[in-house]
Amino acid sequence: MATTRQAHTVWEGNLIEGKGVVTFDSSGIGEYDVSWPSRSEAANGKTSPEELIAAAHSSCFSMALSHGLAGAGTPPTKLETKADVTFQPGTGITGIHLSVVGEVPGLDEAGFVKAAEDAKANCPVSQALTGTTITLSASLT
């Protein structure tokens, strides 16, 4: 069964001086301010499209890795994934780096790295973001 999730943004003003609010409609988790300075300089308590992509990518990757590990008979105790999405004004998103540290009883480092590489290649968000370079570092605790 397919699912569709919704969010919406209301933007006021031009790019440089304007501001917006992104609302998570499906989950109802809240509204978050966005602005050009929070995207291209310091966050200053606001979010950005890149932070939202980082959240989506880190959670999708974690789910894909957990599923792959469990399917191989080595379910993880814990996975901690960070996604760094780099934005260069005038160029766009120039790369995403995923880093994951896992607790996986019965699995060695090489097996974990292999499973993480597979999750990176096959998680739906990674597949949607094929227009940018995605790198990975993976290790066990």
C-alpha positions, 0 to 999 in steps of 0.5 A, a space after each residue: 500500500 502506498 502512502 503519501 505524506 504532506 508538508 507545506 510552506 508559506 513564504 512571504 517576501 523575496 528570497 534574501 529578506 523574506 521568511 517562511 514557515 514550514 508545517 508538517 501536516 501529516 504528523 502534526 509535529 509542528 511549524 518551523 521557521 525558514 529563511 535565506 540567512 538560516 539556509 546560507 549562514 547560521 541556523 539561528 533557531 530556524 531550519 532549512 531544506 538541507 536540515 529537513 533532507 538530513 532528517 529524512 535521509 538519516 532516518 530512512 538510512 537507519 530503517 534500511 540498515 536495521 532491516 538489512 541487518 535483521 534480515 541477515 540474522 544480526 539485528 542491531 541493538 542500536 544505530 546512530 546515524 548522522 547526515 551532513 547535507 552541504 549547501 553552497 549558495 549559488 551552486 546548491 546541494 554539493 554532497 551528503 555524508 552519512 555516518 553511522 555507529 552501530 551496536 550489532 551483536 555477532 557482526 564484525 566491522 567488515 560485515 557492518 560496513 558492507 550492510 551500511 553500503 547496501 543501505 546507502 545504495 538502497 534506502 528510498 531517500 538515497 535513491 531519490 537523491 541520486 543527483 548528489 554525491 553521497 558518502 558514508 562512514 560506518 563503524 561498530 561501537 
